[in-house]
Amino acid sequence: MDSFELGRLTDHDFEVVCRDLFSEILGIPLEIFPRGRDRGIDLRHTDSAGTTVVQCKHWPRAAQKTLIGRLIKDELPKVRALAPSRYIVATTVGLTVDGKEELHSAFGPYVCGTGDLYGMDEIVAELLRRPGLVRRHFRLWLSSTAVLQTVLNQNQYLRSLWLRKRLPSVADTFVPHEGFERAQELLDTQRVCVIAGIPGVGKTTVALMLAAWLMGNGYEVHEITQDVDEIGTLWRDGTRQVFLYDDFLGRTTLDAPLNKSEDNRLLSVIREIQATPGKALVMTTRDYLLEHARLRHDRLAEPEVSDAVSVIRLTDLHRRIRGQILYNHVHHSSLPPDDKRRFADPEVWRPVVRHKNFNPRLVEETLRLSVRRGQDVAAAMLENLDDPRRAWERIVENELTDEAVHLLEVLFTFGSVGLDDLERSWRSYRKEMDRAADGRTFRRALQLSDGTLVSVEQGQVAFHNPSIEDYVRFHLDAGRARFPELLKALIHERQAHRIIASARMADGTGILARLREHEPTVAARVQAMGDDVKARLSYEDESQPTRLEWVLETAELLDSATLAAYVMREALPPFIQYEHFSHLESLARSFDASPLVPNPYAVRFREEATDAMHSELLESVETGDWYWSIALYNQLRRTPARASREEAAEGLVRIALEELRRLAAEPEREPRIAYLERLEVLVDFLLKQGAEGELPDEFAVVSGRAERVFALREAERDEWLQKNQIQWDPSARSDAARDHVLVTELMRKLGDTR
């Protein structure tokens, strides 16, 4: 039989659960009543018949004898003074028959009978009768033994070492809030949720708890670490799966938001998941990165993406939520008991909860670092909130060795990287500065940083969290790194991408100034990397035009005639067969607009690119590849040379009609979203060409089939929504005055830390 690990709840969690549970049991509305120093009330209801009190005692590790002794000594005098008409005890301590009789005898006549004394077993039994109530309380639901066995013994369900290590601690400190509810509702209705918000507000935490929620319903959780193509590799028909894509647009604007075609593939995957019961996708990103990416990728403005976005706002973290977050983190931290008890003092916790820069990540990181360094945690937390960079500045600038700082500087150029490449680039950097660059020094630098500033998982090195990466960018912008040597140490072009992108940021003027100062070095490194990059280009995401467009943008940023000349040399035809022509068209537009490219060259390039696309279109029509031909035809629509497109239109209509005839003659297939997209492309093209009347019967069959598949997709989505509808707890909303009293009472409990 299922049960609950109620010991995983905080005191406040337990009181809130008891409020709703006993409101149902008794059929009366109960309110949480702040106890103060002299009254023993947790839950209360008063009407003409008298006052009912429910005393909550969350002592999961206490013995029955200890509980009974404390109740009689501490609470009985208060109960006699209050004289309620009914007094009920709810506790996470197990109560025997003899224990209940002893309490009934001591508290009579206020305890009407032993049936008003609820120990652990009785509370669990009542909760098992009320699954709807359990689902309304996320942390209670998470304490279910069935869910815990899934979430905390996750080998079958959790396909990521990082998630296995991270999820249990997040589950201990998580506080559900309105932002979580919005995200949960979106995932419930659409199977896809994009969680956006400012750094440190709790996006990854919400994503992990959504994953835990689905794990409790039998889903496997898969972490996506590279790009959306991983989903196709991991996808298994008939298996419940949720894909977690954290920071899918990168951690900063330094990262390329999406590869050239990844936006199209991401949209296709989103549509596939929305149409497939038993699949879900959770993505996170900083809100400003999402807006930045939408400007570059039109596909991210499509309803499938925009309707799935849930922004976590600071206003979601109102006073009560902030207090619970602080309490949970302190309660579950490794701080000594004396330090935990300090947070019971309003003079300590109140400035933190009220701080304009309140940030769950800063709270967590300050506690983690303070335990390691033995500092005044309360003072450090306020100082870090006053200046969020301060937490890392003291470590990076004053406490780390040079070799460790150089490791962070090199790691910044990668973002995340394998150990071998990190060591190779670090060695080059150190040699340029005539510093020790042996393997032992590298390992010592990594050891100093590991666990506090960086994490090493399965041979991959990354910053421990985005705030450290943000600080290292500030460190570079302030001129604290050896820029010429760092530039010469770049071994992959993606490192140059990140440094160039950092110079484009509003607060990257220092980096931009140093890049311009050392433009010859930048130009030399970019050109030297060119041959290696061309050998590794993939068809779908990268291409020579893609790379050259970035180099041209870099040339404009640095006013580099050298790089502009390099781009014009490399861009000359012949173009690679089956080139991604949208990339070629994008490069042509960049040539048109660039002040570094002479107009005659830009005109010539566009003409040759158009000719190449036109030749490819004619060849595709000749071979009968209707799908690729339509894509090329639509691409040529964006070019000035309209005549070249119309020349192929007749043949394209012919092969499209042949495909229409073939599809109409086929038996109707099992509906899948990818199949639907191809149908829609064909039907849309024929409609735009006015050719639907050429084969009216066949057109009616195929277009009707597309409509049925679409309707089936919508019906499946509606059915899934009805089966999984969530009830929300209306009592979770905030009232400022009441919240202040509740937080005061909550934090006071830290004073009992032993």
Long-range contacts (C-beta under 8 A, 24 or more apart in sequence): 1-128, 2-128, 2-144, 2-145, 2-146, 3-124, 3-128, 3-144, 3-145, 4-124, 4-127, 4-140, 4-143, 4-144, 4-145, 5-143, 5-144, 5-145, 5-148, 6-58, 6-60, 6-92, 6-120, 6-123, 6-124, 6-143, 7-60, 7-61, 7-92, 8-139, 8-142, 8-143, 8-148, 8-171, 8-172, 9-58, 9-139, 9-140, 9-143, 10-58, 10-324, 10-327, 10-328, 10-331, 11-56, 11-58, 11-746, 11-749, 12-324, 12-327, 12-742, 12-746, 12-749, 13-137, 13-139, 13-140, 14-56, 14-58, 14-92, 15-42, 15-43, 15-56, 15-58, 16-137, 17-127, 17-137, 17-140, 18-42, 18-43, 18-54, 18-56, 18-90, 18-123, 19-43, 19-54, 19-731, 20-133, 20-136, 20-137, 20-729, 20-731, 21-90, 21-123, 21-126, 21-127, 21-130, 21-133, 22-54, 22-88, 22-90, 24-130, 24-133, 25-126, 26-52, 28-52, 30-54, 32-742, 34-741, 34-742, 34-744, 34-745, 35-745, 38-78, 39-78, 39-82, 40-74, 40-75, 40-78, 40-79, 40-82, 41-82, 49-85, 50-84, 50-85, 50-86, 51-82, 51-84, 51-85, 51-86, 52-84, 52-85, 52-86, 52-87, 52-88, 53-79, 53-82, 53-84, 53-86, 53-87, 53-88, 54-88, 54-89, 54-90, 55-87, 55-88, 55-89, 55-90, 56-90, 56-91, 57-89, 57-90, 57-91, 57-92, 57-93, 58-91, 58-92, 59-91, 59-92, 59-93, 60-92, 60-93, 60-120, 62-93, 63-93, 64-93, 64-94, 64-95, 64-96, 64-99, 67-91, 67-93, 68-99, 68-102, 68-103, 68-106, 71-103, 71-106, 71-107, 72-103, 72-106, 76-106, 76-107, 79-107, 79-110, 83-110, 84-110, 86-110, 86-112, 86-116, 87-111, 87-116, 88-116, 88-117, 88-118, 89-116, 89-117, 89-118, 90-118, 90-123, 91-118, 91-119, 91-120, 91-123, 92-120, 92-123, 93-119, 93-120, 94-119, 94-120, 94-121, 95-119, 95-120, 95-121, 95-122, 132-727, 135-726, 135-727, 136-727, 136-728, 136-729, 137-729, 138-174, 138-176, 138-180, 138-209, 138-213, 139-174, 139-176, 141-213, 141-216, 142-171, 142-209, 142-212, 142-216, 144-216, 146-216, 147-212, 147-215, 147-216, 150-215, 150-216, 150-218, 151-212, 151-215, 151-216, 154-215, 154-221, 156-220, 157-215, 157-218, 157-219, 157-220, 157-221, 158-215, 158-220, 158-221, 159-220, 159-221, 159-222, 159-223, 159-234, 160-221, 160-222, 160-223, 160-244, 161-457, 161-458, 162-223, 162-457, 163-208, 163-211, 163-221, 163-223, 163-244, 166-208, 167-208, 167-211, 167-212, 169-332, 170-205, 170-208, 170-209, 171-208, 171-209, 171-212, 172-328, 172-332, 173-325, 173-328, 173-329, 173-332, 173-364, 174-205, 174-208, 174-209, 174-328, 175-321, 175-324, 175-325, 175-328, 176-209, 176-732, 177-316, 177-317, 177-321, 178-316, 178-732, 178-733, 179-206, 179-310, 179-311, 179-312, 179-313, 179-316, 179-317, 180-206, 180-209, 180-210, 180-312, 181-728, 181-732, 182-310, 183-210, 183-310, 183-312, 184-210, 184-213, 184-726, 185-726, 186-308, 186-310, 187-214, 187-280, 187-282, 188-721, 188-724, 188-725, 188-726, 189-717, 189-721, 190-274, 190-307, 190-308, 190-717, 191-273, 191-274, 191-276, 191-279, 191-280, 191-281, 191-717, 191-720, 192-270, 192-273, 192-274, 192-280, 192-281, 192-282, 192-283, 192-304, 192-308, 193-281, 193-282, 193-283, 193-308, 193-310, 194-283, 194-284, 194-285, 194-290, 194-305, 194-308, 194-309, 194-310, 195-282, 195-283, 195-284, 195-285, 195-310, 195-312, 196-284, 196-285, 196-286, 196-287, 196-290, 196-309, 196-310, 196-311, 196-312, 197-286, 197-287, 197-311, 197-312, 197-313, 198-286, 198-287, 198-288, 198-314, 199-286, 199-359, 199-361, 199-466, 199-467, 199-470, 200-359, 200-360, 200-361, 200-362, 200-466, 200-467, 201-312, 201-313, 201-314, 201-317, 201-359, 201-360, 201-361, 202-312, 202-317, 202-360, 202-361, 203-284, 203-285, 203-286, 203-312, 204-246, 204-284, 205-360, 206-284, 206-312, 207-244, 207-246, 207-282, 207-283, 207-284, 208-244, 210-242, 210-282, 211-242, 211-244, 211-282, 214-240, 214-242, 214-280, 215-242, 219-278, 219-280, 224-248, 227-259, 227-262, 227-541, 228-262, 228-265, 228-266, 228-269, 229-265, 231-269, 231-281, 232-269, 235-279, 238-278, 239-278, 240-278, 240-279, 241-278, 241-279, 241-280, 242-279, 242-280, 242-281, 242-282, 243-273, 243-279, 243-280, 243-281, 243-282, 244-282, 245-281, 245-282, 245-283, 245-284, 246-283, 246-284, 247-284, 247-285, 247-286, 247-466, 248-283, 248-284, 248-285, 249-285, 249-286, 249-289, 249-290, 249-292, 249-293, 250-289, 250-415, 251-286, 251-415, 251-463, 251-466, 251-469, 252-286, 252-289, 252-466, 252-469, 252-470, 252-473, 252-501, 252-502, 252-505, 253-288, 253-289, 253-292, 253-501, 253-504, 253-505, 254-415, 254-473, 254-497, 254-498, 254-499, 254-501, 254-502, 254-505, 255-415, 255-498, 255-501, 256-497, 256-501, 257-289, 257-292, 257-293, 257-296, 257-297, 258-293, 258-297, 258-300, 259-540, 259-541, 259-542, 260-540, 260-541, 260-542, 260-543, 260-546, 260-580, 260-582, 260-583, 261-540, 261-541, 261-580, 262-541, 263-297, 263-298, 263-299, 263-300, 264-299, 265-540, 266-299, 266-305, 267-299, 267-302, 267-304, 267-305, 268-673, 268-674, 268-677, 270-304, 270-305, 270-308, 271-304, 271-673, 271-677, 272-672, 272-673, 272-674, 274-304, 274-673, 274-713, 274-717, 275-672, 275-673, 275-676, 275-713, 275-716, 275-717, 276-673, 277-716, 277-720, 287-311, 314-358, 317-358, 317-360, 318-734, 318-736, 318-739, 319-353, 319-354, 319-734, 319-736, 319-739, 319-740, 319-743, 320-734, 320-739, 320-742, 320-743, 321-734, 322-352, 322-353, 322-358, 322-743, 323-349, 323-353, 323-739, 323-742, 323-743, 323-746, 323-747, 324-743, 324-746, 325-360, 325-363, 326-352, 326-353, 326-363, 326-747, 327-746, 327-747, 327-749, 327-750, 329-360, 329-363, 329-364, 329-367, 330-367, 330-750, 331-750, 331-753, 333-367, 333-368, 333-371, 334-371, 335-367, 335-370, 335-371, 335-377, 337-753, 337-754, 339-370, 339-377, 339-378, 340-750, 340-753, 341-750, 341-751, 341-753, 342-377, 342-378, 343-378, 343-747, 343-750, 344-747, 344-748, 344-749, 344-750, 344-751, 346-744, 346-747, 348-378, 349-743, 349-747, 351-382, 352-378, 352-381, 352-382, 352-385, 353-743, 355-382, 355-385, 355-386, 357-385, 357-386, 357-388, 358-385, 359-385, 359-388, 361-465, 361-467, 362-388, 362-391, 362-467, 365-391, 365-465, 365-467, 366-391, 369-395, 369-452, 372-452, 388-467, 389-470, 389-471, 389-474, 391-467, 392-453, 392-467, 392-468, 392-471, 393-471, 395-452, 395-453, 396-453, 396-471, 396-472, 396-475, 397-475, 397-480, 400-448, 400-449, 400-453, 401-444, 401-445, 401-448, 402-435, 403-430, 403-435, 403-436, 403-441, 403-442, 403-444, 403-445, 404-444, 404-445, 404-446, 404-448, 404-449, 406-430, 406-433, 406-435, 406-445, 407-442, 407-445, 407-446, 407-449, 407-454, 408-449, 408-453, 408-454, 408-468, 408-472, 408-475, 409-472, 409-475, 409-476, 409-481, 409-486, 410-486, 410-489, 411-454, 411-461, 411-462, 411-463, 411-472, 412-469, 412-472, 412-473, 412-476, 412-498, 413-486, 413-490, 413-495, 413-496, 413-498, 413-499, 414-492, 414-494, 414-495, 414-498, 415-462, 415-463, 415-469, 415-498, 416-460, 416-461, 416-462, 417-460, 417-461, 417-462, 418-459, 418-460, 418-461, 419-456, 419-459, 419-460, 419-461, 421-491, 421-492, 422-461, 424-491, 425-489, 425-490, 425-491, 425-492, 425-495, 426-489, 428-488, 428-489, 428-491, 429-482, 429-485, 429-486, 429-488, 429-489, 432-482, 432-484, 432-485, 432-488, 432-489, 433-482, 433-485, 473-502, 473-505, 473-508, 473-511, 474-507, 476-502, 476-510, 476-511, 477-502, 477-507, 477-508, 477-509, 477-510, 477-511, 478-510, 479-510, 479-514, 483-514, 483-515, 483-517, 483-518, 484-518, 484-521, 487-518, 487-521, 487-522, 487-525, 488-521, 488-525, 490-525, 490-529, 492-529, 493-526, 493-529, 493-532, 493-533, 493-547, 496-522, 496-525, 496-526, 496-529, 496-554, 497-550, 500-554, 500-557, 503-557, 504-557, 512-557, 515-557, 515-558, 516-558, 516-559, 519-558, 519-559, 519-560, 519-562, 520-562, 522-554, 522-558, 522-560, 522-563, 523-558, 523-560, 523-562, 523-563, 523-566, 526-551, 526-554, 526-563, 526-566, 527-563, 527-566, 530-566, 530-570, 539-578, 539-580, 540-580, 543-576, 543-579, 543-580, 543-583, 543-584, 544-570, 544-571, 544-576, 544-579, 545-571, 545-579, 545-580, 545-583, 545-584, 545-586, 545-587, 546-580, 546-583, 546-586, 546-587, 548-587, 549-583, 549-586, 549-587, 549-590, 552-587, 552-590, 552-591, 552-594, 552-596, 552-597, 553-590, 555-596, 556-594, 556-595, 556-596, 559-596, 560-596, 561-596, 564-594, 564-596, 564-597, 567-597, 568-597, 568-601, 571-605, 573-608, 573-612, 575-608, 575-609, 575-612, 577-616, 578-616, 579-612, 581-609, 581-612, 581-613, 581-616, 581-632, 581-635, 582-635, 584-609, 584-612, 584-613, 585-609, 585-613, 585-635, 585-638, 585-639, 606-639, 606-640, 607-641, 610-636, 610-639, 610-640, 610-641, 610-644, 611-644, 613-639, 613-644, 614-641, 614-644, 614-645, 614-647, 614-648, 617-645, 617-648, 617-652, 618-647, 618-648, 618-651, 621-648, 621-651, 621-652, 621-655, 622-651, 624-655, 624-658, 625-655, 626-652, 626-655, 626-656, 626-658, 626-659, 626-682, 627-678, 627-681, 629-655, 630-656, 630-681, 630-682, 630-685, 633-685, 649-689, 652-685, 653-686, 653-689, 653-691, 653-694, 656-682, 656-685, 656-686, 656-689, 656-691, 657-686, 657-691, 657-694, 657-695, 660-686, 660-695, 660-698, 660-699, 660-702, 661-695, 661-698, 663-698, 663-701, 663-702, 663-705, 664-695, 664-697, 664-698, 664-699, 664-701, 664-702, 668-705, 671-708, 671-709, 671-712, 671-713, 673-713, 675-709, 676-706, 676-709, 676-710, 676-713, 679-703, 679-705, 679-706, 679-709, 680-706
